[in-house]
Amino acid sequence: MDIILNVENLKFSWPDSAELLLDIESFKVRKGEKIFLHGPSGSGKSTFLNLIAGVLTPQSGKIRILNKELTEWDQQARDQFRGDHMGFIFQMFNLLPYFSAMDNVTIACEFSKIKLGRVLQVSSSLNAEAERLLQELKLNPNILKNKKIVQLSVGQQQRVATARALMGRPEIIIADEPTSALDANIRSSFLKLLFQECEKFGTTLIFVSHDLSLAKDFDQKYLLSEINKANTLEPMEKELI
């Protein structure tokens, strides 16, 4: 399979720190793989995701995604690339609180002609595709469409966030501790549905969690401490995406 993400000789430290937080010689992900990345809170997991996404830039090293060198682009170009080719599931969901569930899902295509085009290849409209994804995730769009996000349960919000990430069939899904707010039963069904959607479109999944019990269902498991030669903890969790 093709390499979809290739990280080489990456070094990163925060401006107010003299010590490296991340020092990763090599990290490769193949197209369609489901990757599990484990590390304790504060170990730099979220920072690593921000670097992969192009939100942050390393002091040195290369981050190549879909044969594009992100570290050679300015912030605007990286932002557009991220919007066109990636989907995100955040630990705190990052949903727009006073938008409906439907609007939170369709907004993923509002700023990307590429994602919009992909949706219209398989569905009659953005709303039709959003309804399909919500139904696949065991949510009734007819019940949810007039409800604001703040009226939904944590589990419902998490699945809305997942539908938004899958909207427009991005090549890469990045999930940052997405199951931390879910109980065991919901967590298991959520992962099954997430895997099904990724496999349907050949989407690559990079899933970060401190919960090692989830790792068994992934294609590859990495401990951040094993690939990060700096092997230090952040003084504080920094989630910037």
Disulfide bonds with the S-S distance in Angstrom:
none
